[in-house]
Amino acid sequence: MTTPTRAGRSVPVPLLLTIALLSAVSPLSTDLYLAAFPTILAELHTTATGVQLTLTAFLVGVALGQLVFGPLSDRLGRVRPLLVGSVVCVAASALTAVAPTIGVLTAARFVQGLTGAAGMVIGRAIISDVAAGKAAARAFSLMMIVGGVAPVVAPLLGGFLVGWIGWRGIFWVVTGLVVAMLVASLMVIRETHRPEKATAGGRADLRVLASRGYLGHVVTMAAGFAALMAYISASPFVYQQMMGFGPVPYGVLFGLNAVGISTCSAVAARLTATHRVRAVLGAGLIGVSAGVAALLILVLSGAPARWYTVAIFVAVSSLGFVFGNSTALALAQARGVAGTASALMGALQFALGAVVAPLVGIAGESTALPLAVVMACAMAVSATGFAVAGRRSEMVITA
C-alpha cells in the first residue's frame, strides 16, 4: 500500500528511528573496527596496507551502493531494494566476522558497504516521500542526531570493544546491527513511492538534479561532512600528540563534541518550526566558519594547543545546524526522483570524506595546520554551495 506525500506533517517516530538506524549502520561499520587494525594485521598475516584496503573497499562500496540503490528505488519502489540490500548485507557482515584471509575480508567489506548503502540512500528518500517543507527539515535534523554522531562515537566504542571481544567480535556486533536494521525495516517501513508515476515524468524530473537549488545544497552538505571527517581523522593526533591528553581525557573531549553536534541538531529541529530553513542553515554555516577561522588563527599565531579545543567544539557542534537542513533543502528540489537525488548526495559526501581524511596528516603529527586549512577550505566550498543555491530554493521547501 502506498502512502501519499504529507506536506507539513511530522514523520512518525517509529519510522524516524528506523531510518536513523539505517543511516547509522554504515558509519558505525566504517569506524567501529579502526582500533582493531593491529590485531587484524597480526592474525591474518598481512600488511598495514592490506588492512587499510578493507576500509577503502568498504567506502568504495558505500559510494557505489548509493548510486545503485537510489535510482533502483525510484524505479522499483523503496521497500524491495531496501530489503534485498539488507539481506545481502547481513550475509556479507557475517562473512567479515569469519573471514579466514585478508582477501576474503576485503571482498566481504566491499559487499557490506555496497548493500549497506541501501539503508542510507533509501532512508533519506523515504523522508522526502512522506514529509515536505519544514516537517522534512525537522525530520532530517532529528535523524542527524543519530547519523551524525555515529562516526564520532564509533572509534571510541571500538577501542573499548576490541580488547574485550576482539576484531571478530566487533564484526559480529556490526552483523547484529544489520540484523536489527533488517527486522526494523520489515516491521516499520511501508511503500512510500509510486514507481509508475515517477516513470511517467522521470525524464523531466531528472532535470532538477542539475538545478542550482539542488546542486548548491548538496555541495553545502557534502563539504560540511568533509569538514567533520577532517576533524575525526586528525583528532587522535591533535588531542593526544599535540595537547598531551591521555586516552580518557581524549575520550571525554571527543564525547563533548558528539554531545555538541547532537544538541545543535535537536535545536535546529525546533528552530525550523518558527524560522526559515535557509536562515537556520545559514546561521549554522556562520557558526562552523567562525570556529574554523578561530582554529586557523590560533594555529598560525602559535597559541597553546589546548586553546584549540574551544574552536573545534564550536565548529563541530555548529555542523548540527547544517546537515539536516541542507539535506532537506536539496531533496525538496527533487521529490519525484528522491532516490536518485539522495544517491548523488551520498556519493559526493563519502567521496569528499575519503579525499580529506589523509590530507590532515600530510605535515606530520606535530602541527594542526593541515586540519585547520582543510576545514577552512571545506567550509569555503560549503558556503559557496549555499550561495549558489540562492534564496529561491526556499520557496520549494516552504510551499
MARTINU-634795 format. One record per residue (C-alpha): residue number from 0; z, y, x. Coordinates in Angstrom, 3 decimals. Each point is the difference from the previous one (the first is absolute). Layout:
i, up, north, east
NUM, Z, Y, X;
...
//
This chain:
i, up, north, east
0, 0.000, 0.000, 0.000;
1, -0.957, 3.395, 1.419;
2, 2.431, 2.890, 0.064;
3, -1.602, 3.412, -0.604;
4, 0.608, 2.966, 2.257;
5, 3.057, 1.971, -1.089;
6, -0.170, 3.495, 1.352;
7, 3.352, 1.673, 0.433;
8, 2.105, -3.099, -0.672;
9, 2.328, -1.551, 2.521;
10, -0.850, -3.289, 1.659;
11, 2.393, -2.734, -1.268;
12, 2.776, -0.695, 2.510;
13, -0.704, -3.767, 0.384;
14, -3.654, 0.756, 0.732;
15, 0.917, 2.755, 2.453;
16, 2.442, -2.261, 1.859;
17, -2.575, -2.781, 0.174;
18, -2.638, 2.339, 1.398;
19, 2.530, 1.331, 2.513;
20, 0.573, -3.582, 1.157;
21, -3.757, -0.540, 0.300;
22, -0.227, 3.095, 2.184;
23, 2.991, -0.914, 2.173;
24, -1.051, -3.531, 0.967;
25, -2.727, 1.023, 2.453;
26, 2.044, 2.576, 1.962;
27, 2.935, -2.419, 0.112;
28, -2.334, -2.686, 1.324;
29, -1.258, 2.461, 2.601;
30, 3.308, 1.085, 1.500;
31, 2.548, -2.674, -0.850;
32, -0.937, -2.262, 2.922;
33, -0.437, 2.642, 2.743;
34, 3.375, -0.842, 1.557;
35, -1.107, -3.649, 0.246;
36, -2.956, 0.661, 2.323;
37, 1.816, -1.262, 3.152;
38, 1.099, -3.255, -1.651;
39, -3.480, -0.635, -1.449;
40, -1.471, 0.566, 3.471;
41, 2.348, -2.542, 1.553;
42, -0.129, -2.669, -2.699;
43, -3.773, 0.013, -0.497;
44, -0.694, 0.326, 3.749;
45, -2.245, 3.016, -0.372;
46, -0.248, 3.529, 1.420;
47, 1.157, 3.388, -1.221;
48, -3.601, 0.767, -0.918;
49, -0.195, -3.222, -1.993;
50, 3.080, 0.898, -2.019;
51, -1.267, 3.547, -0.545;
52, -3.231, -1.446, -1.405;
53, 1.997, -1.537, -2.869;
54, 0.947, 3.525, -1.083;
55, -3.509, 1.342, 0.527;
56, -1.480, -2.865, -2.030;
57, 2.394, 0.719, -2.858;
58, -0.828, 3.730, -0.054;
59, -3.739, -0.705, 0.102;
60, 0.493, -2.444, -2.872;
61, 1.897, 2.593, -2.057;
62, -2.719, 2.615, 0.519;
63, -2.826, -2.411, -0.881;
64, 1.942, -1.538, -2.880;
65, 0.338, 3.322, -1.765;
66, -3.754, 0.549, 0.264;
67, -0.542, -3.468, -1.509;
68, 2.593, -0.114, -2.792;
69, -0.274, 3.624, -1.139;
70, -3.663, -0.175, -1.076;
71, 0.534, -3.558, -1.313;
72, 2.739, 1.249, -2.309;
73, -2.384, 2.627, -1.401;
74, -2.557, -2.713, -0.792;
75, 2.230, -2.915, -1.065;
76, 3.161, 1.684, -1.241;
77, 3.329, 0.415, 1.775;
78, 1.803, -3.259, -0.734;
79, -2.377, -2.704, 1.263;
80, -0.603, 1.449, 3.496;
81, 3.721, 0.773, 0.335;
82, 1.096, -3.535, -0.853;
83, -2.648, -1.653, 2.181;
84, 0.935, 2.220, 2.928;
85, 3.712, -0.679, -0.502;
86, -0.423, -3.788, -0.140;
87, -2.044, -0.072, 3.210;
88, 2.478, 2.384, 1.627;
89, 2.857, -2.422, -0.752;
90, -1.893, -2.805, 1.749;
91, -0.896, 2.189, 2.999;
92, 3.599, 1.228, 0.277;
93, 1.341, -3.553, 0.048;
94, -2.517, -0.846, 2.724;
95, 1.285, 2.848, 2.187;
96, 3.483, -1.542, -0.147;
97, -1.174, -3.417, 1.215;
98, -2.852, 1.075, 2.298;
99, -0.129, -2.328, 3.038;
100, -2.114, 2.313, 2.189;
101, -0.636, 3.701, 0.445;
102, -3.575, -0.504, -1.239;
103, 1.175, -1.463, -3.302;
104, 2.609, 2.744, -0.358;
105, -2.610, 2.706, 0.599;
106, -2.428, -1.494, -2.518;
107, 2.770, -0.409, -2.584;
108, 1.122, 3.582, 0.512;
109, -3.558, 1.240, -0.599;
110, -0.249, -1.909, -3.296;
111, 3.507, 1.126, -0.936;
112, -0.989, 3.643, 0.481;
113, -3.353, -0.448, -1.736;
114, 1.489, -1.511, -3.157;
115, 3.290, 1.908, 0.057;
116, -2.020, 3.204, -0.236;
117, -0.887, -0.954, -3.573;
118, 3.459, 1.009, -1.188;
119, -0.102, 3.370, 1.745;
120, -3.418, 1.102, -1.199;
121, 0.170, -1.444, -3.515;
122, 3.534, 1.306, -0.537;
123, -1.152, 3.577, 0.550;
124, -2.984, -0.577, -2.295;
125, 2.262, -1.328, -2.768;
126, 2.125, 3.148, 0.064;
127, -3.196, 2.042, -0.274;
128, -1.018, -2.160, -2.988;
129, 3.210, 0.324, -2.000;
130, 1.129, 3.540, 0.838;
131, -1.618, 3.361, 0.523;
132, 0.950, 3.498, 1.028;
133, 3.573, 0.708, 0.959;
134, 1.150, -3.431, -1.207;
135, -2.231, -1.614, 2.627;
136, 1.293, 2.366, 2.672;
137, 3.601, -0.899, -0.882;
138, -0.823, -3.711, 0.064;
139, -1.643, 0.198, 3.412;
140, 2.910, 1.995, 1.409;
141, 2.541, -2.512, -1.315;
142, -2.102, -2.876, 1.327;
143, -0.022, 1.651, 3.418;
144, 3.789, -0.261, 0.138;
145, -0.569, -3.707, 0.631;
146, -3.453, 0.016, 1.548;
147, 0.697, 2.948, 2.279;
148, 3.345, -1.253, 1.264;
149, -1.124, -3.588, 0.644;
150, -1.773, 0.704, 3.314;
151, 2.983, 2.069, 1.144;
152, 2.689, -2.574, -0.813;
153, -1.909, -3.181, 0.879;
154, 0.348, 0.202, 3.831;
155, 3.767, 0.386, -0.313;
156, 0.323, -2.878, -2.444;
157, -2.227, -2.152, 2.196;
158, 2.132, 0.737, 3.060;
159, 3.034, -1.288, -1.874;
160, -1.713, -3.092, -1.392;
161, -1.756, -1.223, 3.138;
162, 3.241, -0.878, 1.763;
163, 1.236, -1.832, -3.087;
164, -2.972, -1.935, -1.344;
165, -2.640, 0.369, 2.717;
166, -3.616, 1.108, -0.349;
167, -0.965, -2.921, -2.228;
168, 2.883, 0.839, -2.296;
169, -1.264, 3.578, -0.239;
170, -3.398, -1.267, -1.123;
171, 1.718, -2.200, -2.592;
172, 1.733, 3.151, -1.277;
173, -3.425, 1.651, -0.281;
174, -1.273, -3.079, -1.845;
175, 2.884, 0.324, -2.439;
176, -0.894, 3.638, -0.620;
177, -3.607, -0.952, -0.719;
178, 1.153, -2.701, -2.424;
179, 2.168, 2.594, -1.739;
180, -3.055, 2.274, -0.157;
181, -2.033, -2.768, -1.656;
182, 2.720, -0.878, -2.516;
183, 0.583, 3.655, -0.912;
184, -3.736, 0.519, -0.466;
185, -0.235, -2.987, -2.327;
186, 2.961, 1.171, -2.067;
187, -0.635, 3.739, -0.205;
188, -3.593, 1.006, 0.663;
189, -2.555, -0.081, -2.788;
190, -3.648, 1.039, 0.096;
191, -0.367, 3.790, 0.077;
192, -3.705, 0.415, 0.738;
193, -3.160, -0.584, -2.054;
194, -2.628, -1.174, 2.502;
195, -2.826, 0.172, -2.565;
196, 0.694, 3.692, -0.633;
197, 0.161, 0.769, 3.692;
198, -3.261, -1.859, 0.665;
199, -1.860, 2.112, -2.546;
200, 0.877, 3.226, 1.745;
201, 0.803, -1.388, 3.408;
202, -2.893, 1.589, 1.880;
203, 0.886, 3.452, -1.309;
204, 3.726, -0.551, 0.581;
205, -0.557, -0.912, 3.643;
206, -1.306, 3.508, 0.641;
207, 3.535, 1.361, -0.396;
208, 0.959, -1.803, 3.227;
209, -2.017, 2.633, 1.845;
210, 1.681, 2.903, -1.793;
211, 2.157, 2.520, 1.813;
212, 2.923, -0.700, -2.296;
213, 0.057, -3.702, 0.813;
214, -0.859, 0.110, 3.706;
215, 2.277, 2.954, 0.711;
216, 3.084, -1.642, -1.467;
217, -0.843, -3.360, 1.611;
218, -0.061, 1.712, 3.392;
219, 3.256, 1.787, -0.847;
220, 1.739, -3.285, -0.753;
221, -1.498, -2.066, 2.848;
222, 0.660, 2.608, 2.675;
223, 3.578, 0.364, -1.237;
224, 0.391, -3.771, 0.351;
225, -1.367, 0.259, 3.544;
226, 2.778, 2.479, 0.803;
227, 2.563, -2.500, -1.341;
228, -1.481, -2.831, 2.077;
229, 0.091, 2.199, 3.096;
230, 3.726, 0.551, -0.566;
231, 0.680, -3.701, -0.617;
232, -1.894, -1.047, 3.134;
233, 1.698, 2.534, 2.271;
234, 3.525, -0.095, -1.436;
235, 1.419, -2.791, 2.224;
236, -0.981, 1.911, 3.138;
237, 0.981, 3.451, -1.294;
238, 3.391, -0.987, -1.392;
239, 1.035, -2.629, 2.532;
240, -1.765, 0.826, 3.267;
241, -0.037, 3.797, -0.228;
242, 3.097, 0.745, -2.071;
243, 2.055, -2.848, 1.396;
244, 1.089, -1.445, -3.342;
245, 0.923, -3.671, -0.174;
246, -1.333, -2.438, -2.620;
247, 2.651, 0.884, -2.607;
248, -0.397, 3.812, 0.125;
249, -3.765, -0.504, 0.083;
250, 0.271, -2.100, -3.145;
251, 2.135, 2.652, -1.684;
252, -2.470, 2.790, 0.805;
253, -2.916, -2.161, -1.084;
254, 1.830, -0.739, -3.231;
255, 0.753, 3.680, -0.629;
256, -3.701, 0.800, 0.235;
257, -0.699, -2.815, -2.459;
258, 2.572, 1.462, -2.389;
259, -1.605, 3.413, 0.466;
260, -3.498, -1.110, -0.967;
261, 1.379, -2.019, -2.935;
262, 2.007, 2.964, -1.290;
263, -2.962, 2.354, 0.275;
264, -2.204, -2.514, -1.851;
265, 2.533, -0.095, -2.838;
266, 0.277, 3.797, -0.058;
267, -3.801, 0.278, -0.027;
268, -0.135, -2.258, -3.050;
269, 2.366, 2.358, -1.831;
270, -1.726, 3.194, 1.128;
271, -3.398, -1.085, -1.295;
272, 1.447, 0.016, -3.529;
273, 0.386, 3.787, 0.121;
274, -2.282, 1.135, 2.837;
275, -3.677, -0.360, 0.850;
276, -0.676, -3.134, 2.004;
277, -1.985, 1.838, 2.650;
278, 2.818, 2.526, 0.374;
279, 2.484, -2.797, 0.739;
280, -2.480, -1.595, 2.399;
281, -0.589, 3.351, 1.730;
282, 3.745, 0.518, 0.416;
283, 0.248, -3.435, 1.591;
284, -2.788, 0.791, 2.455;
285, 1.777, 3.215, 0.970;
286, 3.228, -1.938, 0.593;
287, -1.676, -2.651, 2.155;
288, -1.942, 2.613, 1.958;
289, 3.161, 2.042, 0.618;
290, 1.823, -3.056, 1.328;
291, -2.916, -0.974, 2.238;
292, -0.402, 3.578, 1.280;
293, 3.722, 0.117, 0.829;
294, -0.297, -3.317, 1.858;
295, -2.973, 1.262, 2.007;
296, 1.826, 3.226, 0.915;
297, 3.113, -1.917, 1.058;
298, -2.009, -2.360, 2.181;
299, -2.038, 2.770, 1.663;
300, 3.093, 2.152, 0.616;
301, 1.860, -2.830, 1.735;
302, 2.838, -0.023, -2.539;
303, 2.490, -2.899, 0.090;
304, -1.575, -3.095, -1.523;
305, 2.763, -0.476, -2.555;
306, -1.099, 3.196, -1.750;
307, -3.141, -1.844, -1.002;
308, 1.921, -1.978, -2.624;
309, 0.194, 2.907, -2.479;
310, -3.692, 0.875, 0.320;
311, -1.010, -3.647, -0.428;
312, 2.268, -0.377, -3.045;
313, -1.577, 3.034, -1.704;
314, -3.543, -1.195, 0.749;
315, 0.502, -3.627, -1.054;
316, 2.049, 0.820, -3.103;
317, -2.546, 2.553, -1.247;
318, -2.666, -2.705, -0.032;
319, 1.719, -1.206, -3.174;
320, -1.568, 2.995, -1.771;
321, -3.442, -0.842, 1.396;
322, -0.774, -3.678, -0.518;
323, 0.442, -0.474, -3.738;
324, -1.494, 3.329, -1.052;
325, -3.070, -0.208, 2.248;
326, -0.628, -3.564, -1.214;
327, 0.236, 1.081, -3.647;
328, -2.287, 2.977, 0.524;
329, -2.599, -2.109, 1.807;
330, -0.106, -2.841, -2.527;
331, -0.038, 2.446, -2.916;
332, -3.485, 1.009, 1.136;
333, -1.272, -3.590, -0.231;
334, 1.616, -1.656, -2.993;
335, -3.115, -2.022, -0.909;
336, -0.154, -1.592, 3.448;
337, 3.676, 0.095, 0.921;
338, -0.149, -3.333, 1.831;
339, -2.761, 1.134, 2.338;
340, 1.630, 3.419, 0.424;
341, 3.322, -1.639, 0.834;
342, -1.745, -2.308, 2.489;
343, -1.617, 2.829, 1.933;
344, 3.290, 1.869, 0.132;
345, 1.917, -3.025, 1.270;
346, -2.616, -0.908, 2.596;
347, 0.025, 3.529, 1.456;
348, 3.798, 0.048, -0.081;
349, 0.331, -3.170, 2.088;
350, -2.890, 0.906, 2.290;
351, 1.633, 3.302, 0.945;
352, 3.367, -1.711, 0.379;
353, -1.512, -2.536, 2.410;
354, -1.645, 2.778, 2.026;
355, 3.071, 2.197, 0.483;
356, 2.513, -2.770, 0.799;
357, -1.058, -0.493, 3.639;
358, -0.617, 3.723, 0.615;
359, 3.673, 0.997, -0.145;
360, 0.759, -1.967, 3.166;
361, -2.868, 1.094, 2.241;
362, 2.231, 2.219, 2.175;
363, 2.730, -2.602, 0.459;
364, 3.524, -0.343, -1.349;
365, 1.482, 3.204, 1.417;
366, -1.678, 2.653, -2.160;
367, -0.368, 0.661, -3.717;
368, -3.010, 2.262, 0.503;
369, -2.566, -2.604, -1.128;
370, 2.027, -0.614, -3.176;
371, 0.215, 3.718, -0.768;
372, -3.700, 0.572, 0.705;
373, -1.149, -3.025, -2.043;
374, 2.185, 0.982, -2.953;
375, -1.227, 3.603, 0.227;
376, -3.638, -1.107, 0.027;
377, 0.609, -2.375, -2.914;
378, 1.580, 2.745, -2.079;
379, -2.802, 2.427, 0.860;
380, -2.453, -2.566, -1.370;
381, 2.227, -0.568, -3.046;
382, 0.193, 3.729, -0.750;
383, -3.767, 0.296, 0.427;
384, -0.496, -2.755, -2.572;
385, 2.312, 1.850, -2.388;
386, -2.009, 3.197, 0.431;
387, -3.332, -1.798, -0.422;
388, 1.152, -1.600, -3.271;
389, 0.557, 3.443, -1.478;
390, 1.939, 1.132, -3.048;
391, -2.662, -1.213, -2.437;
392, 1.141, -3.589, 0.549;
393, 3.272, 0.911, -1.742;
394, -1.952, 0.342, -3.257;
395, -0.710, -3.739, 0.007;
396, 3.561, -1.157, 0.370;
397, 1.533, 2.477, -2.456;
398, -2.598, -0.623, -2.691;
//
